[in-house]
Amino acid sequence: MNRKEVLEKMAEICKDVFEDESLIITEELSAADVEDWDSLAHMSLVNELGKTFGVTFTLEEVAECTRIGDLLDALMNHLSLTQ
């Protein structure tokens, strides 16, 4: 999967986790931009991304990823290691 395809899949997951189909998912989107993006929702998002893509994020990645772009970078790094 290329970066654009992964971002598109992430967008679907974000809309499900945040229960908001109207969200416009960009790499710049952060918790400050989404009303329901609190620490519990963040963990749910990371968990769903991990399950969907078959990766395990480190605690450091979970804590440091504050934007969709950060999560995408971490995810792409994991996916490149498994190929």
Backbone as a printed PyTorch tensor [residue, N CA C, xyz], in Angstrom:
tensor([[[  0.8300,  -1.1880,   0.0000],
         [  0.0000,   0.0000,   0.0000],
         [  0.8670,   1.2420,   0.0000]],

        [[  0.4380,   2.2080,  -0.7890],
         [  1.1830,   3.4600,  -0.7750],
         [  0.5880,   4.3980,   0.2810]],

        [[  1.2450,   5.5240,   0.4750],
         [  0.8570,   6.4570,   1.5440],
         [ -0.5830,   6.9570,   1.3730]],

        [[ -0.9690,   7.2600,   0.1400],
         [ -2.3170,   7.7640,  -0.1170],
         [ -3.3620,   6.6990,   0.2260]],

        [[ -3.1170,   5.4610,  -0.1520],
         [ -4.0600,   4.3740,   0.1390],
         [ -4.1880,   4.1500,   1.6450]],

        [[ -3.0690,   4.2190,   2.3500],
         [ -3.0950,   4.0450,   3.8010],
         [ -3.8740,   5.1880,   4.4460]],

        [[ -3.6470,   6.4200,   3.9850],
         [ -4.3860,   7.5650,   4.5300],
         [ -5.8900,   7.4050,   4.2870]],

        [[ -6.2780,   6.9190,   3.1230],
         [ -7.6960,   6.7070,   2.8270],
         [ -8.3070,   5.6820,   3.7760]],

        [[ -7.5910,   4.6160,   4.0490],
         [ -8.0820,   3.6030,   4.9910],
         [ -8.1270,   4.1830,   6.4010]],

        [[ -7.1290,   4.9690,   6.7610],
         [ -7.1190,   5.6240,   8.0710],
         [ -8.3280,   6.5340,   8.2190]],

        [[ -8.6950,   7.2190,   7.1440],
         [ -9.8450,   8.1250,   7.1860],
         [-11.1120,   7.3620,   7.5350]],

        [[-11.2930,   6.1870,   6.9450],
         [-12.4530,   5.3530,   7.2630],
         [-12.4560,   4.9830,   8.7460]],

        [[-11.2940,   4.5930,   9.2430],
         [-11.1690,   4.1830,  10.6390],
         [-11.4420,   5.3720,  11.5640]],

        [[-10.8990,   6.5380,  11.2430],
         [-11.1290,   7.7390,  12.0540],
         [-12.6100,   8.0750,  12.1280]],

        [[-13.2780,   8.0200,  11.0050],
         [-14.7060,   8.3390,  10.9790],
         [-15.4990,   7.3610,  11.8430]],

        [[-15.0780,   6.0890,  11.8400],
         [-15.7400,   5.0970,  12.6910],
         [-15.4520,   5.3490,  14.1680]],

        [[-14.1930,   5.5580,  14.5080],
         [-13.7990,   5.7430,  15.9080],
         [-14.4450,   7.0060,  16.4880]],

        [[-14.4390,   8.0830,  15.7170],
         [-14.9820,   9.3460,  16.2100],
         [-16.4800,   9.4860,  15.9270]],

        [[-17.0400,   8.4800,  15.2740],
         [-18.4690,   8.4470,  14.9440],
         [-18.9110,   9.7330,  14.2690]],

        [[-18.1420,  10.1400,  13.2380],
         [-18.4370,  11.3730,  12.5200],
         [-18.0510,  11.2000,  11.0500]],

        [[-19.0320,  10.8960,  10.2320],
         [-18.7920,  10.6900,   8.8050],
         [-18.4350,  11.9780,   8.0720]],

        [[-18.6710,  13.1250,   8.6960],
         [-18.3940,  14.3980,   8.0320],
         [-16.9460,  14.8650,   8.2050]],

        [[-16.1690,  14.1520,   9.0060],
         [-14.7690,  14.5500,   9.2190],
         [-13.9980,  14.5440,   7.9100]],

        [[-13.2070,  15.5670,   7.7180],
         [-12.2930,  15.6160,   6.5820],
         [-10.9150,  15.2950,   7.1380]],

        [[-10.4010,  14.1350,   6.7730],
         [ -9.1510,  13.6360,   7.3430],
         [ -7.9740,  14.0810,   6.4890]],

        [[ -7.0990,  14.8660,   7.1030],
         [ -5.8600,  15.2960,   6.4650],
         [ -4.7070,  14.9450,   7.4020]],

        [[ -3.5120,  15.0330,   6.8890],
         [ -2.3460,  14.7350,   7.7220],
         [ -2.1860,  15.7620,   8.8440]],

        [[ -2.7270,  16.9590,   8.6630],
         [ -2.5980,  18.0080,   9.6720],
         [ -3.6370,  17.9040,  10.7790]],

        [[ -4.6680,  17.0860,  10.5860],
         [ -5.7320,  16.9600,  11.5820],
         [ -5.1620,  16.4660,  12.9100]],

        [[ -5.5710,  17.1430,  13.9970],
         [ -5.0690,  16.7710,  15.3250],
         [ -6.2220,  16.6700,  16.3040]],

        [[ -5.9070,  16.2450,  17.5110],
         [ -6.9200,  16.1110,  18.5540],
         [ -7.6050,  17.4420,  18.8290]],

        [[ -6.8980,  18.5260,  18.6670],
         [ -7.4800,  19.8450,  18.9080],
         [ -8.5790,  20.1770,  17.8950]],

        [[ -8.5660,  19.5000,  16.7540],
         [ -9.5320,  19.7660,  15.6960],
         [-10.7950,  18.9150,  15.7930]],

        [[-10.7670,  17.8710,  16.6290],
         [-11.8850,  16.9240,  16.7060],
         [-12.4120,  16.9110,  18.1370]],

        [[-13.6430,  17.2940,  18.2890],
         [-14.2340,  17.4370,  19.6210],
         [-14.1200,  16.1690,  20.4660]],

        [[-14.3520,  15.0170,  19.8680],
         [-14.3670,  13.7630,  20.6270],
         [-13.0100,  13.0560,  20.6870]],

        [[-11.9360,  13.7190,  20.2490],
         [-10.6190,  13.0790,  20.2540],
         [ -9.9550,  13.3440,  21.5980]],

        [[-10.2790,  12.4880,  22.5650],
         [ -9.6500,  12.5590,  23.8800],
         [ -8.6930,  11.3790,  24.0090]],

        [[ -8.1440,  11.1650,  25.1930],
         [ -7.1460,  10.1040,  25.3630],
         [ -7.7330,   8.7170,  25.1110]],

        [[ -8.9680,   8.4910,  25.5080],
         [ -9.6050,   7.1980,  25.2680],
         [ -9.8350,   6.9830,  23.7680]],

        [[-10.3000,   8.0050,  23.0850],
         [-10.5070,   7.8940,  21.6380],
         [ -9.1720,   7.6960,  20.9220]],

        [[ -8.1200,   8.3360,  21.4230],
         [ -6.7840,   8.1720,  20.8310],
         [ -6.3400,   6.7150,  20.9250]],

        [[ -6.5400,   6.1150,  22.0910],
         [ -6.1590,   4.7160,  22.2630],
         [ -7.0140,   3.8110,  21.3730]],

        [[ -8.2880,   4.1220,  21.2470],
         [ -9.1710,   3.3460,  20.3620],
         [ -8.7070,   3.4570,  18.9100]],

        [[ -8.3290,   4.6630,  18.5060],
         [ -7.8450,   4.8700,  17.1470],
         [ -6.5720,   4.0740,  16.8940]],

        [[ -5.6250,   4.1670,  17.8080],
         [ -4.3610,   3.4400,  17.6610],
         [ -4.6160,   1.9300,  17.6380]],

        [[ -5.5120,   1.4610,  18.4870],
         [ -5.8410,   0.0450,  18.5290],
         [ -6.4590,  -0.4190,  17.2020]],

        [[ -7.3950,   0.3470,  16.6830],
         [ -8.0410,  -0.0170,  15.4170],
         [ -7.0540,   0.0110,  14.2570]],

        [[ -6.1710,   0.9950,  14.2460],
         [ -5.1430,   1.0460,  13.2030],
         [ -4.2350,  -0.1710,  13.2900]],

        [[ -3.8330,  -0.5250,  14.5060],
         [ -2.9780,  -1.6880,  14.6970],
         [ -3.6420,  -2.9660,  14.2190]],

        [[ -4.9070,  -3.1540,  14.5810],
         [ -5.6320,  -4.3600,  14.1600],
         [ -5.8150,  -4.4030,  12.6440]],

        [[ -6.1870,  -3.2880,  12.0740],
         [ -6.4490,  -3.2370,  10.6340],
         [ -5.1950,  -3.5060,   9.8110]],

        [[ -4.0920,  -2.9340,  10.2220],
         [ -2.8610,  -3.0340,   9.4390],
         [ -1.8950,  -4.1020,   9.9640]],

        [[ -2.2500,  -4.7590,  11.0560],
         [ -1.4150,  -5.8310,  11.5870],
         [ -0.0950,  -5.3560,  12.1580]],

        [[ -0.1180,  -4.2180,  12.8450],
         [  1.1070,  -3.6790,  13.4440],
         [  0.8750,  -3.3900,  14.9210]],

        [[  1.9740,  -3.2410,  15.6440],
         [  1.9070,  -2.8680,  17.0540],
         [  2.7130,  -1.5970,  17.2430]],

        [[  2.0500,  -0.5620,  17.7190],
         [  2.7190,   0.7070,  17.9770],
         [  3.4040,   0.6520,  19.3360]],

        [[  4.5470,   1.3380,  19.4340],
         [  5.2300,   1.4360,  20.7170],
         [  4.5210,   2.4840,  21.5780]],

        [[  4.7600,   2.4360,  22.8780],
         [  4.1890,   3.4480,  23.7660],
         [  4.6680,   4.8450,  23.3890]],

        [[  5.9120,   4.9430,  22.9840],
         [  6.4710,   6.2290,  22.5700],
         [  5.7230,   6.7670,  21.3530]],

        [[  5.4500,   5.9030,  20.3820],
         [  4.7010,   6.3330,  19.1980],
         [  3.2970,   6.7970,  19.5860]],

        [[  2.6470,   6.0360,  20.4450],
         [  1.2920,   6.3910,  20.8750],
         [  1.2850,   7.7700,  21.5210]],

        [[  2.2660,   8.0350,  22.3610],
         [  2.3310,   9.3130,  23.0810],
         [  2.7180,  10.4710,  22.1670]],

        [[  3.6030,  10.2320,  21.2070],
         [  4.1290,  11.3100,  20.3690],
         [  3.2570,  11.6310,  19.1580]],

        [[  2.4070,  10.7010,  18.7670],
         [  1.5740,  10.9060,  17.5810],
         [  0.3530,  11.7490,  17.9450]],

        [[  0.4390,  13.0270,  17.6450],
         [ -0.6410,  13.9420,  18.0070],
         [ -1.4450,  14.4030,  16.7910]],

        [[ -0.9620,  14.0760,  15.6090],
         [ -1.6700,  14.4200,  14.3730],
         [ -1.8490,  13.1500,  13.5400]],

        [[ -2.7730,  13.2050,  12.6030],
         [ -2.9640,  12.0720,  11.7050],
         [ -1.6710,  11.7960,  10.9330]],

        [[ -0.9880,  12.8470,  10.5330],
         [  0.2730,  12.6780,   9.8090],
         [  1.3160,  11.9370,  10.6160]],

        [[  1.3580,  12.1860,  11.9280],
         [  2.3000,  11.4760,  12.8040],
         [  1.9570,   9.9830,  12.8380]],

        [[  0.6680,   9.7000,  12.9840],
         [  0.2380,   8.2910,  12.9920],
         [  0.5290,   7.6320,  11.6480]],

        [[  0.3090,   8.3670,  10.5740],
         [  0.5830,   7.8360,   9.2360],
         [  2.0680,   7.5430,   9.0680]],

        [[  2.9250,   8.4480,   9.5320],
         [  4.3770,   8.2220,   9.4540],
         [  4.7670,   6.9490,  10.2070]],

        [[  4.2610,   6.8110,  11.4290],
         [  4.5750,   5.6300,  12.2350],
         [  4.0550,   4.3660,  11.5640]],

        [[  2.8530,   4.4390,  11.0430],
         [  2.2460,   3.2840,  10.3790],
         [  3.0320,   2.9000,   9.1250]],

        [[  3.4040,   3.8760,   8.3130],
         [  4.1890,   3.5920,   7.1040],
         [  5.5370,   2.9770,   7.4690]],

        [[  6.1390,   3.4300,   8.5620],
         [  7.3940,   2.8540,   9.0200],
         [  7.2100,   1.3830,   9.3790]],

        [[  6.1510,   1.0700,  10.1150],
         [  5.8820,  -0.3170,  10.4740],
         [  5.5980,  -1.1630,   9.2440]],

        [[  4.8310,  -0.6330,   8.3180],
         [  4.4790,  -1.3990,   7.1170],
         [  5.7120,  -1.6660,   6.2560]],

        [[  6.6420,  -0.7130,   6.1990],
         [  7.8560,  -0.9390,   5.4170],
         [  8.7410,  -1.9980,   6.0470]],

        [[  8.6700,  -2.1410,   7.3690],
         [  9.4770,  -3.1460,   8.0630],
         [  8.9230,  -4.5520,   7.8630]],

        [[  7.6180,  -4.6700,   7.5810],
         [  7.0040,  -5.9880,   7.4380],
         [  6.9990,  -6.4900,   6.0090]],

        [[  7.4460,  -5.6490,   5.0720],
         [  7.4310,  -6.0600,   3.6600],
         [  8.7830,  -6.5500,   3.2230]]])
